[in-house]
Amino acid sequence: MSKSEQIEVPVIPTVGQRVPDFVAPSTAGEFRLGDHRGVAVVLYFYPKDNTPGCTDESLQFRDRQEAFTAAGALIVGCSRDSLKSHTNFQTKFELPFALLSDTEEALCGLFDVVKAKTMYGKPVRGIERSTFLIDRSGHLAKEWRKVKVAGHADEVLAAVQTLTQSA
């Protein structure tokens, strides 16, 4: 394989590193990370629209939207669902933030959130519930992997508040 034929493997950002700018379709139009410099971005990955855990997690972020905004943060959800599915989910639960559609798994790959799982005794690939806090300058400030829904939004909000107070 020649050098020009080598497959480029994305570098997964670690805490302290700049998150590569990305563009994704969203329920609010095209979302470009670089357009949101100056505010913290809470990017949460969830497995599937309209499932119990994902709905609960999204509702917790929804119910704390004003507090996140007051702390200088933007919330964005992401899954592999289509924009149509996201729009229905967003409308049904009155989610006030954009949902990114990653049907090609580009963002999932960038953040390394697709993992081997077992569903009904069969191996499947699915999103491991994860959240990433990107600071105002575009660096990864904190990450949560293998998230348990209960209390998670409060923990993320506390991290956002700490981040913005120290800036």
Buried (B, 14 or more C-beta within 10 A) or exposed (E): EEEEEEEEEEEBBEEEEEBEEBBBBBBEEEBEBEEBEEBBBBBBBBBBBEEEBBBBBBBBBBEBBEBBBEBBBBBBBBBBBEBEBBBBBBEEBEBEBBBBBBBEEEBBBBBEBBBEEEEEEEEEEBBBBBBBBBBBEBBBBBBBBEBEBEEBBEBBBEBBBBBBEEE
